[in-house]
Amino acid sequence: MAQKGAQLDREVFTCPICLDLLKDPVATTCGHSYCMNCIKSFWDEEDEKETYSCPQCRQTFTPRPVLLKNTILAVLVDELKKTGLPAAPADLCYAGPEDVACDFCTGRKLKALKSCLNCLLSYCEKHLQPHYDAALLSKHKLVEPSKKLQENVCSRHDEVMKMFCRTDQKSICYLCSVEEHKGHDTVSAAAERTEKQKELEVSRQNIQQRIQDREKDVKLLQQEVQNINRSADKTVEDGEKIFTELIRLLEKRSSEVKQQVRSQQDTEVSRVKELEEKLQQEIRELKRKDAELKNLSHTEDHNQFLHSFPSLSALSESTSSIQIRPLRYFEDVTAAVSEVRDKLQDVLTEEWSKLSLTLTEVDVLLSDSPAEPRTRAGFLKYSCEITLDPNTAETQLLLSEGNRKATYMSNNQSYPSHPDRFTQWKQVLSRESLTGRCYWEVEWREGGVYVAASYKNISRGSGSDDSAFGYNDKSWSLRCYNKSYTFWSNNINTPVSGPHSSRVGVFLDHRAGILSFYSVSDTMTLLHRVQTTFTQPLYAGLRLLYSFGATAEFFKLK
């Protein structure tokens, strides 16, 4: 009650025009109070009408009233200012540019609390009160404040549109329903709203379900990010440890080589210096004897000369002469280390290629991968150049056309021995590894052909069906023979129906685990699709059947 009293007190001392505390309050003859300047300004705008009205009760005055200051009210306002003015309640806020303003407020307008769909006007709390008090107005439809009330008015008849034409799917007024929309399927707007509300609820349920699904997907992706980060961090950590161990091993080997070289250096230098010392000693001895012989050569006593000469002329056994061979010293060690380096570089280069390929294969399979093409032009965007690897060709297969074509010959070809060569079946693998999205076409003649995709580590040995394309879990193949198709995988065959063609198209989406085979003519017809998870790069393969002269060729796509 105290709060309500404070609100009433404020309303009593508030100017209805500026909605602020009264300044120089004056009262009209009808009893309503205003700021002196506010009511003067309001009446100044009515000068042209020569009739003046109260902004609140709309009572008119002629002539213009003379305004006198209400001294008692002014004293009360001053006292109210001294005792403290209670804060304006939230509902007495002024309307801003983005707000819906009350249509009945004069001067500075308040925010509308509700809009009436019957009156097509918006009201603040004060002006809305009649809609609660008057029995007739209480039946009006009140909604949240809206700036679009005029959109509910028919532009043709200036009537509120309370009908809906289902034929034309638009809101109309009653007059529209009996004129230009006559004979159409029309219902009340409320009835259509009820139907659409049901559809809305279904749509919301679908949206909410999709939100839940997407939130689950987001959680999965967030978990995937964590998994990727954990795996990458661990791989980096483990890689650093492994490379550190490798570096330490190389440093250890380098230190050992250095230690051995220095040790051998010390040994050889010691041997040379020891021999040098012997030679220096011999030189000193020879110089001494030479000096004695020189002195003896100058003696005049013949008997003394003859007595001393035999002992002085005798020489001790000389050190064998030194022959320096054209030694390479430690250059052989350098050559050996260089050879180790070259071999290590070769190994690292080969293994690094595998490592790089493995890194590129790390990929998260997401559900929003591009759809498989539907036209040959779409497939050709992913076309790849494929050549056959002679090192894998069975010896009765002749490769030609730049190693794109294989022919089944009656005699063996002069291929060198190679561990990658197939020895049991007339088949061959491509030189190129296939990842990502790839498309290729095989054209075949005579006999029959298996159009295949395989891992490189498929068995090559003889005497076993396990090395044949499609007869193991490392390859997938489409058998084309006698105008019929059969799909083979893991030694299980599946009959395939489709139009016969001498050309087969193969589409690979390695990331999505899709391998599709198509019959290619004027149109493309899907024969069989594989959905799996590829764990290694794939290689295109061919296996020729039954008759000499049978051929299969990777068609050169433009």
C-alpha positions as CSV (number, residue, x, y, z in Angstrom):
1,M,0.0,0.0,0.0
2,A,2.8,2.4,0.8
3,Q,4.3,1.8,-2.7
4,K,0.9,2.4,-4.3
5,G,0.6,5.7,-2.3
6,A,4.0,6.8,-3.4
7,Q,3.0,6.2,-7.0
8,L,-0.3,8.2,-6.5
9,D,1.6,11.0,-4.9
10,R,3.9,11.2,-7.9
11,E,1.0,11.1,-10.4
12,V,-0.7,14.0,-8.5
13,F,2.4,16.2,-8.9
14,T,3.3,15.1,-12.4
15,C,2.5,17.2,-15.5
16,P,0.5,15.0,-17.9
17,I,2.2,16.7,-20.8
18,C,6.0,16.5,-20.0
19,L,5.5,13.7,-17.4
20,D,7.9,15.5,-15.1
21,L,7.4,17.1,-11.7
22,L,5.2,20.2,-12.1
23,K,7.0,23.5,-12.6
24,D,5.1,26.7,-12.0
25,P,1.9,24.7,-11.7
26,V,-1.4,26.1,-13.1
27,A,-4.9,24.6,-13.2
28,T,-7.5,24.8,-15.9
29,T,-11.1,25.4,-15.1
30,C,-11.8,21.7,-15.5
31,G,-9.5,21.1,-12.5
32,H,-6.4,19.5,-14.3
33,S,-2.9,20.8,-13.4
34,Y,0.0,21.4,-15.8
35,C,3.3,23.2,-16.0
36,M,2.8,26.8,-17.0
37,N,5.1,26.4,-20.1
38,C,3.7,23.0,-21.1
39,I,0.0,24.1,-21.3
40,K,1.0,27.4,-23.0
41,S,2.9,25.5,-25.7
42,F,0.1,23.0,-26.1
43,W,-2.5,25.8,-26.6
44,D,-0.1,27.8,-28.9
45,E,-0.5,24.9,-31.3
46,E,-4.3,25.2,-31.1
47,D,-4.4,29.0,-31.9
48,E,-5.4,28.3,-35.5
49,K,-8.5,26.4,-34.3
50,E,-9.5,29.2,-32.0
51,T,-10.8,26.5,-29.6
52,Y,-8.7,25.3,-26.8
53,S,-9.0,21.9,-24.9
54,C,-7.8,20.2,-21.9
55,P,-5.1,17.6,-22.9
56,Q,-6.6,15.1,-20.4
57,C,-10.4,15.4,-20.4
58,R,-10.7,17.2,-23.8
59,Q,-13.1,19.8,-22.4
60,T,-13.0,22.8,-24.7
61,F,-12.6,26.5,-23.8
62,T,-13.5,29.6,-25.7
63,P,-11.8,32.1,-25.5
64,R,-8.3,30.9,-24.3
65,P,-8.3,30.7,-20.5
66,V,-6.1,33.0,-18.5
67,L,-3.7,30.9,-16.5
68,L,-2.8,31.8,-12.9
69,K,-0.1,30.1,-10.8
70,N,-1.5,27.6,-8.3
71,T,0.4,28.8,-5.2
72,I,-0.8,26.0,-2.9
73,L,0.2,23.3,-5.4
74,A,3.6,25.0,-6.0
75,V,4.2,24.9,-2.2
76,L,3.4,21.2,-2.1
77,V,5.7,20.4,-5.0
78,D,8.5,22.3,-3.3
79,E,7.9,20.3,0.0
80,L,7.9,17.1,-2.0
81,K,11.2,18.0,-3.5
82,K,12.7,18.6,-0.1
83,T,11.4,15.3,1.5
84,G,12.7,13.3,-1.5
85,L,10.9,12.2,-4.7
86,P,10.2,8.5,-5.0
87,A,11.7,6.8,-8.0
88,A,9.5,6.5,-11.0
89,P,8.1,3.0,-11.4
90,A,9.3,0.9,-14.3
91,D,6.0,1.3,-16.2
92,L,6.4,5.1,-16.3
93,C,9.4,5.0,-18.7
94,Y,9.5,7.1,-21.8
95,A,9.4,5.5,-25.2
96,G,12.7,5.5,-27.1
97,P,13.3,5.3,-30.9
98,E,13.1,1.5,-30.8
99,D,10.1,1.3,-28.4
100,V,6.4,1.2,-29.2
101,A,4.9,4.5,-27.9
102,C,1.5,5.0,-26.4
103,D,-0.8,6.4,-29.0
104,F,-2.9,8.3,-26.4
105,C,0.0,10.1,-24.6
106,T,0.5,13.8,-25.4
107,G,3.8,15.5,-25.3
108,R,6.6,13.1,-24.4
109,K,5.1,9.6,-24.9
110,L,5.4,6.6,-22.6
111,K,6.2,3.1,-23.6
112,A,3.2,1.1,-24.6
113,L,2.3,-1.8,-22.4
114,K,-0.1,-3.5,-24.8
115,S,-1.4,-3.1,-28.3
116,C,-5.1,-3.7,-29.1
117,L,-5.8,-5.7,-32.3
118,N,-9.4,-4.3,-32.3
119,C,-8.6,-0.7,-31.8
120,L,-5.3,-1.0,-33.7
121,L,-3.7,1.3,-31.1
122,S,-1.1,0.9,-28.5
123,Y,-1.5,2.0,-24.8
124,C,0.7,2.7,-21.8
125,E,-0.5,1.4,-18.5
126,K,-2.5,4.5,-17.6
127,H,-4.4,4.6,-21.0
128,L,-4.8,0.9,-21.1
129,Q,-6.9,0.9,-17.9
130,P,-10.3,1.3,-19.7
131,H,-9.7,-1.9,-21.5
132,Y,-9.8,-3.6,-18.1
133,D,-12.6,-1.6,-16.6
134,A,-15.1,-1.2,-19.5
135,A,-17.1,-4.4,-20.3
136,L,-17.1,-3.7,-24.0
137,L,-13.4,-3.0,-24.2
138,S,-12.5,-6.0,-22.1
139,K,-13.4,-8.2,-25.0
140,H,-10.7,-6.7,-27.2
141,K,-7.6,-8.7,-28.1
142,L,-4.6,-7.3,-26.3
143,V,-1.1,-8.4,-27.5
144,E,2.5,-7.4,-26.8
145,P,3.3,-3.9,-28.1
146,S,3.6,-3.9,-31.9
147,K,4.6,-1.3,-34.5
148,K,2.9,-3.4,-37.2
149,L,-0.7,-2.9,-36.2
150,Q,-1.5,-1.2,-39.5
151,E,-0.5,-4.4,-41.4
152,N,-3.7,-5.8,-39.9
153,V,-5.8,-3.3,-41.9
154,C,-7.1,-4.1,-45.3
155,S,-5.7,-1.6,-47.7
156,R,-8.7,-1.9,-50.0
157,H,-11.6,-1.6,-47.5
158,D,-9.8,-0.1,-44.5
159,E,-11.2,-2.9,-42.3
160,V,-9.4,-5.1,-39.8
161,M,-8.4,-8.4,-41.5
162,K,-10.0,-11.1,-39.5
163,M,-10.3,-13.7,-42.3
164,F,-7.7,-15.8,-44.1
165,C,-7.9,-17.0,-47.7
166,R,-6.4,-20.5,-47.9
167,T,-6.6,-20.4,-51.7
168,D,-4.4,-17.3,-52.0
169,Q,-2.7,-17.8,-48.7
170,K,-3.2,-14.3,-47.4
171,S,-5.1,-12.4,-44.7
172,I,-8.2,-10.6,-45.8
173,C,-11.1,-8.6,-44.3
174,Y,-14.8,-9.8,-44.3
175,L,-15.6,-7.6,-47.4
176,C,-12.7,-9.3,-49.3
177,S,-14.2,-12.7,-48.6
178,V,-17.5,-11.7,-50.3
179,E,-16.0,-9.8,-53.2
180,E,-12.7,-10.7,-54.9
181,H,-12.2,-13.8,-52.7
182,K,-15.7,-15.1,-53.2
183,G,-15.8,-18.8,-53.7
184,H,-12.3,-19.2,-52.2
185,D,-11.5,-21.4,-49.2
186,T,-11.8,-18.8,-46.5
187,V,-11.7,-19.2,-42.7
188,S,-11.4,-17.0,-39.8
189,A,-7.9,-15.9,-39.0
190,A,-8.2,-17.5,-35.6
191,A,-9.1,-20.9,-37.2
192,E,-6.2,-20.7,-39.6
193,R,-4.0,-19.7,-36.7
194,T,-5.1,-22.8,-34.8
195,E,-4.1,-25.0,-37.8
196,K,-0.9,-23.2,-38.3
197,Q,-0.2,-23.4,-34.6
198,K,-0.3,-27.2,-34.9
199,E,2.1,-27.1,-37.8
200,L,4.3,-24.6,-35.8
201,E,4.4,-27.1,-32.9
202,V,5.5,-29.9,-35.2
203,S,8.1,-27.6,-36.8
204,R,9.3,-26.6,-33.3
205,Q,9.5,-30.3,-32.3
206,N,11.5,-31.0,-35.5
207,I,13.8,-28.0,-34.8
208,Q,14.2,-29.0,-31.2
209,Q,15.1,-32.5,-32.2
210,R,17.5,-31.2,-34.7
211,I,19.0,-28.9,-32.1
212,Q,19.4,-31.9,-29.8
213,D,21.0,-33.9,-32.7
214,R,23.3,-31.0,-33.5
215,E,24.2,-30.5,-29.9
216,K,25.2,-34.2,-29.8
217,D,27.2,-33.7,-32.9
218,V,28.9,-30.6,-31.4
219,K,29.8,-32.7,-28.3
220,L,31.1,-35.4,-30.6
221,L,33.2,-32.9,-32.5
222,Q,34.4,-31.3,-29.3
223,Q,35.4,-34.7,-28.1
224,E,37.0,-35.4,-31.5
225,V,39.0,-32.2,-31.1
226,Q,40.2,-33.3,-27.7
227,N,41.1,-36.7,-29.2
228,I,42.9,-35.2,-32.1
229,N,44.8,-32.8,-29.7
230,R,45.7,-35.7,-27.3
231,S,46.8,-37.9,-30.1
232,A,48.8,-35.2,-31.8
233,D,50.4,-34.1,-28.5
234,K,51.3,-37.8,-27.7
235,T,52.6,-38.3,-31.2
236,V,54.8,-35.2,-31.0
237,E,56.1,-36.2,-27.6
238,D,56.8,-39.8,-28.7
239,G,58.3,-38.5,-32.0
240,E,60.6,-36.2,-30.1
241,K,61.7,-39.1,-27.8
242,I,62.3,-41.4,-30.8
243,F,64.2,-38.7,-32.8
244,T,66.2,-37.8,-29.6
245,E,67.1,-41.5,-29.2
246,L,68.1,-41.6,-32.9
247,I,70.2,-38.4,-32.5
248,R,71.8,-39.8,-29.3
249,L,72.6,-43.0,-31.2
250,L,74.2,-41.0,-34.1
251,E,76.1,-38.9,-31.6
252,K,77.2,-42.0,-29.8
253,R,78.4,-43.6,-33.1
254,S,80.0,-40.3,-34.0
255,S,81.8,-40.3,-30.6
256,E,82.9,-43.9,-31.1
257,V,84.3,-43.2,-34.5
258,K,86.0,-40.1,-33.2
259,Q,87.5,-42.0,-30.3
260,Q,88.7,-44.9,-32.5
261,V,90.2,-42.4,-35.0
262,R,92.0,-40.6,-32.2
263,S,93.2,-43.8,-30.6
264,Q,94.5,-45.1,-34.0
265,Q,96.0,-41.6,-34.6
266,D,97.9,-41.8,-31.3
267,T,99.2,-45.3,-32.1
268,E,100.4,-44.5,-35.5
269,V,101.9,-41.2,-34.5
270,S,103.8,-43.1,-31.6
271,R,105.1,-45.6,-34.1
272,V,106.3,-43.0,-36.5
273,K,107.9,-40.9,-33.7
274,E,109.6,-44.0,-32.3
275,L,111.1,-44.7,-35.7
276,E,112.0,-41.1,-36.1
277,E,113.9,-41.1,-32.8
278,K,115.9,-44.2,-34.0
279,L,116.8,-42.4,-37.2
280,Q,117.8,-39.2,-35.3
281,Q,120.0,-41.4,-33.0
282,E,121.6,-43.0,-36.1
283,I,122.2,-39.6,-37.6
284,R,123.9,-38.4,-34.5
285,E,126.1,-41.5,-34.4
286,L,127.0,-41.2,-38.1
287,K,127.9,-37.5,-37.6
288,R,130.2,-38.4,-34.7
289,K,132.0,-41.1,-36.7
290,D,132.2,-38.7,-39.7
291,A,133.9,-36.1,-37.4
292,E,136.4,-38.8,-36.0
293,L,137.2,-39.9,-39.5
294,K,137.7,-36.3,-40.6
295,N,140.2,-35.8,-37.7
296,L,141.9,-39.1,-38.6
297,S,142.2,-38.0,-42.2
298,H,144.3,-35.1,-41.0
299,T,146.7,-37.1,-38.7
300,E,150.4,-37.2,-39.9
301,D,151.3,-40.3,-38.0
302,H,150.9,-43.1,-40.4
303,N,151.1,-45.8,-37.8
304,Q,148.4,-44.1,-35.7
305,F,146.2,-43.7,-38.8
306,L,146.5,-47.4,-39.7
307,H,145.9,-48.5,-36.1
308,S,142.7,-46.4,-35.7
309,F,141.1,-46.7,-39.1
310,P,139.7,-50.2,-38.8
311,S,137.7,-49.4,-35.7
312,L,136.5,-46.1,-37.0
313,S,135.5,-47.2,-40.4
314,A,133.4,-50.0,-39.2
315,L,129.7,-49.0,-39.2
316,S,126.9,-50.5,-37.0
317,E,124.0,-52.1,-38.7
318,S,121.9,-49.3,-40.2
319,T,118.1,-48.9,-39.7
320,S,116.4,-50.2,-42.8
321,S,115.5,-47.4,-45.3
322,I,112.1,-45.8,-44.9
323,Q,109.8,-46.1,-47.8
324,I,106.7,-44.0,-47.5
325,R,103.8,-45.7,-49.3
326,P,101.1,-43.5,-50.8
327,L,98.8,-44.0,-47.9
328,R,95.3,-42.5,-47.6
329,Y,95.5,-42.4,-43.8
330,F,92.0,-42.0,-42.5
331,E,90.3,-41.2,-45.8
332,D,88.9,-44.7,-45.9
333,V,87.1,-44.1,-42.6
334,T,85.6,-40.9,-44.1
335,A,84.4,-42.9,-47.1
336,A,82.9,-45.6,-44.9
337,V,81.1,-42.9,-42.8
338,S,79.9,-41.2,-46.0
339,E,78.6,-44.6,-47.2
340,V,76.7,-45.0,-43.9
341,R,75.3,-41.5,-44.3
342,D,74.1,-42.2,-47.9
343,K,72.4,-45.4,-46.9
344,L,70.8,-43.7,-43.9
345,Q,69.6,-40.9,-46.2
346,D,68.1,-43.4,-48.6
347,V,66.3,-45.2,-45.8
348,L,65.1,-41.9,-44.2
349,T,63.9,-40.6,-47.6
350,E,61.9,-43.8,-48.3
351,E,60.5,-44.0,-44.8
352,W,59.9,-40.2,-44.7
353,S,57.7,-40.6,-47.8
354,K,55.7,-43.2,-46.0
355,L,55.6,-41.1,-42.9
356,S,54.4,-38.0,-44.9
357,L,51.7,-40.2,-46.6
358,T,50.6,-41.5,-43.2
359,L,50.3,-37.9,-41.9
360,T,48.2,-36.9,-44.9
361,E,45.9,-39.9,-44.2
362,V,45.1,-38.6,-40.7
363,D,41.7,-37.2,-41.2
364,V,38.4,-36.9,-39.4
365,L,35.5,-38.3,-41.3
366,L,32.7,-35.7,-41.0
367,S,29.1,-36.1,-42.1
368,D,29.3,-33.0,-44.3
369,S,31.7,-34.4,-46.9
370,P,30.8,-33.4,-50.5
371,A,28.2,-35.7,-52.1
372,E,29.3,-38.2,-54.8
373,P,29.1,-36.6,-58.3
374,R,26.0,-37.5,-60.4
375,T,27.3,-36.8,-63.9
376,R,30.4,-37.9,-65.8
377,A,31.4,-34.3,-66.0
378,G,31.3,-34.2,-62.2
379,F,33.4,-37.3,-61.9
380,L,36.0,-36.0,-64.5
381,K,36.8,-33.2,-62.0
382,Y,38.5,-36.0,-59.9
383,S,40.1,-37.8,-62.9
384,C,43.7,-39.0,-62.3
385,E,46.4,-40.3,-64.5
386,I,47.1,-44.0,-63.8
387,T,50.0,-46.1,-65.2
388,L,50.8,-49.7,-64.5
389,D,53.9,-50.8,-62.5
390,P,56.0,-53.3,-64.6
391,N,57.5,-54.7,-61.4
392,T,54.0,-56.0,-60.4
393,A,53.0,-57.4,-63.8
394,E,52.6,-61.2,-64.1
395,T,55.0,-62.4,-66.8
396,Q,52.4,-63.1,-69.4
397,L,51.1,-59.6,-69.4
398,L,52.5,-57.2,-71.9
399,L,52.4,-53.5,-70.9
400,S,52.1,-50.8,-73.6
401,E,50.7,-47.4,-74.4
402,G,53.0,-45.8,-71.8
403,N,52.2,-48.6,-69.4
404,R,48.5,-47.8,-69.4
405,K,47.5,-51.0,-71.3
406,A,47.9,-54.6,-70.4
407,T,47.6,-57.5,-72.9
408,Y,47.3,-61.2,-72.1
409,M,50.1,-62.9,-74.2
410,S,50.8,-66.6,-74.9
411,N,54.5,-66.3,-74.1
412,N,56.3,-64.9,-71.1
413,Q,57.8,-61.4,-71.2
414,S,61.4,-60.7,-70.2
415,Y,60.7,-59.1,-66.9
416,P,63.5,-59.1,-64.2
417,S,62.8,-60.9,-61.0
418,H,61.1,-58.7,-58.4
419,P,59.5,-59.3,-55.0
420,D,56.4,-57.2,-56.0
421,R,55.6,-59.4,-59.1
422,F,52.4,-61.4,-59.2
423,T,53.1,-65.0,-60.0
424,Q,49.8,-66.9,-59.8
425,W,47.2,-64.6,-61.5
426,K,47.4,-62.5,-64.7
427,Q,47.2,-59.3,-62.8
428,V,49.0,-56.0,-62.3
429,L,48.9,-53.0,-60.0
430,S,49.2,-49.3,-60.7
431,R,52.4,-47.4,-60.0
432,E,50.4,-44.5,-58.3
433,S,48.9,-44.7,-54.9
434,L,45.4,-43.4,-54.6
435,T,44.0,-41.3,-51.7
436,G,41.5,-38.5,-51.4
437,R,38.9,-38.4,-54.3
438,C,39.9,-40.1,-57.5
439,Y,38.2,-41.2,-60.7
440,W,39.5,-43.5,-63.5
441,E,38.0,-45.5,-66.3
442,V,39.0,-49.0,-67.7
443,E,38.3,-50.0,-71.3
444,W,38.5,-53.8,-72.0
445,R,38.4,-56.0,-75.0
446,E,38.1,-59.8,-75.5
447,G,38.0,-62.3,-72.7
448,G,37.2,-60.6,-69.4
449,V,38.7,-58.4,-66.8
450,Y,38.7,-57.8,-63.0
451,V,38.7,-54.0,-62.4
452,A,40.1,-53.7,-58.9
453,A,41.5,-51.5,-56.1
454,S,43.9,-53.0,-53.7
455,Y,46.3,-52.4,-50.8
456,K,49.9,-52.7,-51.8
457,N,50.6,-55.4,-49.3
458,I,48.3,-57.9,-51.0
459,S,49.9,-61.4,-51.3
460,R,52.0,-61.9,-54.5
461,G,52.9,-65.6,-54.0
462,S,51.9,-68.5,-56.2
463,G,49.7,-71.4,-55.4
464,S,47.1,-69.4,-53.4
465,D,43.8,-67.8,-54.3
466,D,44.6,-65.2,-51.6
467,S,46.6,-63.2,-54.0
468,A,43.7,-62.7,-56.5
469,F,41.9,-59.4,-56.5
470,G,38.7,-59.7,-54.5
471,Y,39.6,-63.0,-52.9
472,N,40.9,-61.4,-49.7
473,D,40.3,-58.5,-47.3
474,K,42.9,-56.3,-49.0
475,S,41.2,-55.8,-52.4
476,W,37.9,-55.1,-54.1
477,S,37.1,-56.0,-57.7
478,L,34.4,-56.0,-60.3
479,R,34.5,-59.0,-62.6
480,C,33.4,-58.1,-66.2
481,Y,32.8,-61.1,-68.4
482,N,30.3,-62.3,-71.0
483,K,28.0,-59.2,-70.6
484,S,27.6,-59.8,-66.9
485,Y,29.1,-58.3,-63.7
486,T,30.1,-59.9,-60.4
487,F,31.5,-58.0,-57.4
488,W,34.2,-59.7,-55.3
489,S,35.5,-58.9,-51.9
490,N,36.9,-61.0,-49.1
491,N,36.3,-64.1,-51.3
492,I,32.6,-63.4,-51.4
493,N,30.9,-62.8,-54.8
494,T,27.8,-60.6,-55.3
495,P,26.0,-60.7,-58.7
496,V,25.5,-57.2,-60.1
497,S,22.9,-56.1,-62.6
498,G,23.4,-53.2,-65.0
499,P,23.8,-52.3,-68.7
500,H,26.7,-53.9,-70.4
501,S,29.6,-51.6,-71.5
502,S,33.2,-52.2,-72.5
503,R,34.1,-49.3,-70.2
504,V,33.9,-49.2,-66.4
505,G,34.3,-46.1,-64.3
506,V,35.7,-46.3,-60.8
507,F,35.2,-43.5,-58.2
508,L,37.2,-43.5,-54.9
509,D,36.5,-41.3,-51.9
510,H,39.2,-42.6,-49.7
511,R,38.3,-40.4,-46.8
512,A,34.6,-41.3,-46.8
513,G,35.5,-45.0,-47.4
514,I,33.5,-45.1,-50.7
515,L,34.5,-47.2,-53.8
516,S,31.9,-47.1,-56.6
517,F,31.8,-48.9,-60.0
518,Y,29.9,-47.5,-62.9
519,S,28.9,-48.7,-66.4
520,V,30.0,-45.9,-68.7
521,S,28.4,-45.3,-72.1
522,D,26.3,-42.3,-73.1
523,T,25.2,-42.2,-69.5
524,M,26.7,-43.5,-66.2
525,T,24.9,-46.3,-64.3
526,L,25.9,-47.3,-60.8
527,L,26.8,-51.0,-60.7
528,H,28.0,-51.4,-57.1
529,R,29.1,-49.2,-54.2
530,V,31.4,-50.2,-51.3
531,Q,31.1,-48.4,-48.0
532,T,34.0,-49.3,-45.7
533,T,37.0,-47.8,-43.9
534,F,40.2,-47.8,-45.9
535,T,43.3,-48.1,-43.6
536,Q,46.0,-47.7,-46.4
537,P,46.4,-46.0,-49.7
538,L,44.8,-47.9,-52.6
539,Y,46.3,-49.0,-55.9
540,A,44.3,-49.5,-59.1
541,G,44.5,-53.1,-60.4
542,L,43.7,-55.2,-63.5
543,R,43.4,-58.9,-63.9
544,L,42.9,-60.4,-67.4
545,L,40.9,-63.6,-68.0
546,Y,40.8,-66.7,-70.1
547,S,42.0,-65.8,-73.6
548,F,45.2,-64.7,-75.2
549,G,44.9,-61.2,-76.7
550,A,42.5,-60.0,-74.0
551,T,43.3,-56.3,-73.2
552,A,42.4,-53.7,-70.6
553,E,43.5,-50.1,-70.7
554,F,43.3,-47.1,-68.3
555,F,41.4,-44.7,-70.6
556,K,43.2,-41.4,-71.0
557,L,40.7,-38.9,-69.6
558,K,40.7,-35.3,-70.8
